């Protein structure tokens, strides 16, 4: 069943980058190229925005990571309601950053939930859901891309069902509720006293933003890709028995830079000094001496 898009709502243009010029969201850019009317209200609480919404006489309003709270009046406006595409298996990871939180916690699975919005934070009844496995090398970017494709597939079928009256609403269970708080830059600072598995999850969860970081000789060092290894190259120690101080570079070779953690060893595969481009470990060590180096605690 074909569904016509009458309008696209996205947040106002924001200053970004050098000089802080105003930048449009990717949603606005794509919608404009496709010829859709684009609206950017600062809030849905203003009488002007509500008048606009009512005037569109929408059958449904589909909401995806919009970032603003919709008041009850807006939720009640569309004939079939407001439908949210959420990147987790609700009720786990309600809130702003479900993808990053799932990666940080080491979840084995996540998914997409289609839900009818109500006045609560991701508390509405479930309309559709599908699970996906989280791969060992998934980052927030790769996982988001997979979930976005899945969400687009599920929302089409859900809208069809709503029109036909065949969709069954299921209240969210009260057990298993967790909240995905908004990510902050401070969380990306690596504490090498943590175990290697935790630091690796930080690297994956904060790629592409804000990027896990440490300090080398006082300068910011971002880590884009890493993996857990049992022991450094050439070492005989068993996994978890490294005795070097956390943050110490144990080995630097073409295959990676091995760093001691509170437990275990993290192998850095791609990294970036402030003001420079990101490099694989092989390229990085050609221009940086890491013998005896120690990365600073966050």
C-alpha positions as CSV (number, residue, x, y, z in Angstrom):
1,X,0.0,0.0,0.0
2,X,1.4,3.4,-1.0
3,X,1.5,6.2,1.6
4,X,1.9,9.8,0.6
5,X,4.2,12.1,2.6
6,X,2.5,15.5,3.1
7,X,5.1,17.2,5.2
8,X,8.4,16.7,7.0
9,X,9.2,18.2,10.4
10,X,12.8,18.5,11.7
11,X,14.5,20.6,14.2
12,X,15.7,24.2,13.4
13,X,19.1,24.7,11.7
14,X,21.9,24.7,14.2
15,X,25.4,26.4,14.2
16,X,28.2,23.9,13.7
17,X,31.8,23.7,12.6
18,X,34.4,26.5,12.2
19,X,32.8,29.9,12.4
20,X,29.6,28.3,13.6
21,X,27.5,28.8,10.4
22,X,24.0,27.4,10.4
23,X,23.7,23.8,9.2
24,X,20.6,22.0,8.1
25,X,19.8,18.5,9.4
26,X,20.3,15.5,7.0
27,X,16.6,15.1,7.2
28,X,15.9,18.6,5.9
29,X,18.5,18.2,3.2
30,X,17.1,14.9,2.0
31,X,13.5,16.1,2.2
32,X,14.2,19.2,0.3
33,X,15.9,17.3,-2.5
34,X,12.8,15.1,-2.7
35,X,10.5,18.1,-2.9
36,X,8.7,17.6,0.4
37,X,7.5,20.6,2.4
38,X,9.8,21.0,5.4
39,X,8.8,22.7,8.7
40,X,11.2,23.4,11.5
41,X,9.3,24.6,14.6
42,X,11.2,25.3,17.7
43,X,8.4,23.7,19.7
44,X,5.1,21.9,19.1
45,X,3.6,23.8,22.0
46,X,3.1,27.1,20.1
47,X,-0.4,27.8,18.8
48,X,1.0,28.5,15.3
49,X,2.6,25.0,15.1
50,X,-0.6,23.3,16.4
51,X,-2.6,25.3,13.8
52,X,-0.3,24.1,11.1
53,X,-0.5,20.5,12.3
54,X,-4.3,20.5,12.4
55,X,-4.4,22.1,9.0
56,X,-2.4,19.2,7.4
57,X,-5.2,16.8,8.5
58,X,-2.7,13.9,8.7
59,X,-3.7,10.3,9.0
60,X,-0.5,9.5,10.9
61,X,2.6,11.2,12.2
62,X,5.7,9.1,12.1
63,X,8.4,10.1,14.6
64,X,12.0,8.9,14.5
65,X,14.6,10.3,16.9
66,X,13.1,13.8,16.7
67,X,14.6,15.0,19.9
68,X,11.7,17.2,21.1
69,X,8.8,16.2,23.3
70,X,5.4,16.3,21.6
71,X,2.5,17.6,23.8
72,X,-0.7,15.7,24.2
73,X,-2.5,18.0,21.7
74,X,0.0,17.0,19.0
75,X,-0.3,13.3,19.8
76,X,-4.0,13.5,19.4
77,X,-4.0,15.4,16.1
78,X,-3.5,12.7,13.5
79,X,-6.4,10.4,12.8
80,X,-4.4,7.2,13.4
81,X,-2.2,8.7,16.0
82,X,1.6,9.4,16.3
83,X,3.8,6.3,15.6
84,X,7.3,6.1,16.9
85,X,10.2,4.1,15.3
86,X,12.5,3.3,18.3
87,X,15.9,1.6,18.0
88,X,15.6,-0.9,20.8
89,X,13.3,-3.8,21.9
90,X,11.1,-1.9,24.4
91,X,10.8,-1.6,27.3
92,X,14.7,-2.0,27.3
93,X,16.4,1.2,26.5
94,X,13.7,3.8,26.6
95,X,15.1,7.3,25.9
96,X,17.6,9.2,23.9
97,X,20.5,6.9,23.2
98,X,19.4,3.2,22.9
99,X,22.0,2.2,20.4
100,X,25.0,3.5,22.4
101,X,23.6,2.1,25.7
102,X,23.1,-1.4,24.2
103,X,26.7,-1.4,23.0
104,X,28.1,-0.1,26.3
105,X,26.3,-2.7,28.3
106,X,27.4,-5.5,26.0
107,X,23.9,-6.5,24.9
108,X,23.9,-9.5,22.5
109,X,20.7,-8.4,20.7
110,X,18.7,-5.2,20.1
111,X,16.2,-4.3,17.5
112,X,13.5,-2.0,16.3
113,X,10.1,-1.4,18.0
114,X,7.2,0.4,16.4
115,X,5.0,1.9,19.1
116,X,2.0,4.2,19.5
117,X,3.2,7.3,21.3
118,X,1.6,8.5,24.5
119,X,2.4,11.1,27.1
120,X,5.3,9.1,28.6
121,X,8.9,8.6,27.5
122,X,8.7,5.6,25.1
123,X,5.9,4.0,27.2
124,X,3.2,3.6,24.6
125,X,1.7,0.3,23.4
126,X,3.8,-1.9,21.0
127,X,2.6,-2.4,17.4
128,X,5.6,-4.3,15.9
129,X,9.1,-5.3,16.9
130,X,11.9,-7.3,15.4
131,X,15.3,-8.3,17.0
132,X,18.8,-8.2,15.5
133,X,22.0,-9.6,16.7
134,X,24.8,-7.2,17.8
135,X,28.0,-8.2,16.0
136,X,31.4,-8.3,17.8
137,X,32.6,-5.4,15.6
138,X,29.5,-3.4,15.4
139,X,29.8,0.4,16.2
140,X,27.0,2.8,16.9
141,X,27.3,3.8,13.2
142,X,27.0,0.3,11.7
143,X,24.3,-0.7,14.1
144,X,22.3,2.5,13.5
145,X,22.5,1.9,9.7
146,X,21.1,-1.7,10.1
147,X,18.4,-0.6,12.4
148,X,17.4,2.3,10.2
149,X,16.9,-0.1,7.2
150,X,14.9,-2.4,9.5
151,X,12.8,0.5,10.8
152,X,11.9,1.7,7.3
153,X,10.8,-1.8,6.5
154,X,8.7,-2.2,9.6
155,X,7.0,1.2,9.5
156,X,5.6,0.5,6.0
157,X,3.9,-2.7,7.1
158,X,2.6,-1.1,10.4
159,X,1.0,1.8,8.5
160,X,-0.7,-0.7,6.2
161,X,-2.0,-2.6,9.2
162,X,-3.3,0.6,10.9
163,X,-5.2,1.6,7.7
164,X,-6.7,-1.9,7.5
165,X,-7.4,-2.1,11.2
166,X,-5.4,-5.3,11.5
167,X,-2.6,-4.1,13.9
168,X,-2.8,-5.5,17.5
169,X,-1.6,-3.2,20.2
170,X,0.2,-4.8,23.1
171,X,0.9,-2.9,26.3
172,X,4.6,-2.7,27.3
173,X,5.6,-5.1,30.1
174,X,6.5,-3.6,33.4
175,X,9.5,-5.8,33.8
176,X,12.8,-5.1,32.1
177,X,12.5,-1.4,31.8
178,X,15.8,0.5,31.4
179,X,16.6,4.0,30.4
180,X,19.1,5.2,27.7
181,X,20.3,8.5,29.0
182,X,21.7,11.0,26.5
183,X,25.3,10.5,25.7
184,X,27.8,13.1,26.9
185,X,31.4,13.9,25.7
186,X,32.7,13.2,29.2
187,X,31.6,9.5,28.9
188,X,34.0,9.1,26.0
189,X,37.1,9.7,28.2
190,X,38.8,6.3,28.7
191,X,39.7,5.2,32.2
192,X,42.4,2.6,31.5
193,X,41.9,1.1,35.0
194,X,38.7,-0.5,33.6
195,X,38.9,-3.9,32.0
196,X,39.7,-4.1,28.3
197,X,36.3,-5.4,27.3
198,X,34.7,-2.2,28.8
199,X,37.1,0.1,27.0
200,X,36.5,-1.7,23.8
201,X,32.7,-1.2,24.2
202,X,33.4,2.5,24.7
203,X,35.3,2.6,21.5
204,X,32.4,0.9,19.6
205,X,29.6,2.8,21.3
206,X,31.1,6.3,20.7
207,X,31.9,5.8,17.0
208,X,31.1,8.1,15.2
209,X,30.3,10.5,18.1
210,X,31.8,11.7,20.4
211,X,34.7,9.2,19.8
212,X,36.5,7.5,22.7
213,X,39.6,9.5,23.8
214,X,42.7,9.4,25.9
215,X,45.8,11.6,26.1
216,X,49.3,11.1,24.8
217,X,52.0,13.5,26.1
218,X,49.2,15.9,27.0
219,X,47.5,15.9,23.6
220,X,44.1,14.5,22.8
221,X,44.2,11.1,21.2
222,X,41.0,9.6,19.7
223,X,40.5,5.9,19.3
224,X,38.3,4.9,16.4
225,X,38.7,1.1,16.4
226,X,40.0,-1.4,18.8
227,X,39.6,-5.0,19.9
228,X,40.3,-7.0,23.0
229,X,43.4,-9.3,22.9
230,X,44.4,-11.8,25.5
231,X,48.0,-10.6,25.9
232,X,50.4,-8.3,24.0
233,X,52.4,-9.4,21.0
234,X,55.4,-11.4,22.1
235,X,54.2,-11.7,25.7
236,X,53.8,-15.0,27.5
237,X,51.3,-13.8,30.1
238,X,47.9,-15.4,30.2
239,X,44.8,-13.2,29.6
240,X,44.0,-10.9,32.5
241,X,47.5,-11.3,34.1
242,X,49.2,-8.2,32.7
243,X,51.1,-6.4,35.4
244,X,52.0,-3.1,33.7
245,X,50.3,0.1,34.9
246,X,47.0,0.8,33.1
247,X,47.5,2.9,30.0
248,X,51.0,1.5,29.3
249,X,51.8,0.7,25.7
250,X,53.0,-2.9,25.8
251,X,53.7,-3.3,22.1
252,X,53.3,-1.2,18.9
253,X,53.3,-3.1,15.7
254,X,51.7,-3.1,12.3
255,X,48.8,-5.2,13.5
256,X,47.9,-2.9,16.4
257,X,49.0,-1.0,19.5
258,X,48.6,-3.1,22.6
259,X,47.7,-1.1,25.8
260,X,47.4,-2.5,29.4
261,X,44.1,-2.1,31.1
262,X,43.0,-2.8,34.6
263,X,42.3,-6.3,33.4
264,X,43.4,-7.5,30.0
265,X,44.8,-5.8,27.0
266,X,43.2,-3.5,24.4
267,X,44.6,-3.6,20.9
268,X,44.1,-0.2,19.1
269,X,43.5,-0.5,15.4
270,X,42.8,3.0,14.3
271,X,43.5,6.3,16.1
272,X,43.8,10.1,15.6
273,X,45.8,12.8,17.2
274,X,44.1,16.2,17.6
275,X,44.1,18.2,14.4
276,X,45.2,15.3,12.2
277,X,43.4,12.6,10.2
278,X,42.7,9.2,11.6
279,X,45.3,6.5,10.8
280,X,45.5,2.8,11.1
281,X,48.1,1.5,13.7
282,X,50.6,0.7,11.0
283,X,50.6,4.3,9.7
284,X,50.4,5.9,13.1
285,X,53.6,4.3,14.5
286,X,55.6,5.4,11.5
287,X,55.3,9.0,12.8
288,X,55.0,8.4,16.5
289,X,57.4,6.7,19.0
290,X,55.4,4.8,21.5
291,X,58.2,2.9,23.2
292,X,57.5,3.2,27.0
293,X,54.6,5.5,26.4
294,X,51.7,5.7,28.8
295,X,48.3,7.0,27.9
296,X,46.8,9.3,30.5
297,X,43.8,8.5,32.6
298,X,40.6,10.3,31.8
